[in-house]
Amino acid sequence: MPEGGFEHKKGVLILRIALILFTAVIIGATTGYFFFRDSWSTVILVLALVPFVFLASFDLYRKTIFPYYRRLEDANLELHLKHEELLDIKDDLFIKFLGVYDVNYAANSPGCSRTG
């Protein structure tokens, strides 16, 4: 993914989070204002907008945050499998090295009879 594409998506994500938070603050401030003015019908109307904040937050999570998290989890699993594969290769090479070392040690030991 090009770097500019990621930066653009990050900017959109930050903007969406800011808009959701701003909406929640405006709803809270409006509710408080009309509550103290004893305008209960407006308070109920404004509080009816609260579910939209939850729906927008859930939509943000479902469409933006969760897919990135899922891809990160998949990449982490793939790296873990590659790491296990590299550890197996390392172990195999170490066993081969020990075999070569044992053969070399046996061939060069003083007790070895050489025919010539």
Helices and strands as residue ranges (DSSP letters): H 3-36, H 40-47, H 50-60, I 61-65, H 66-108
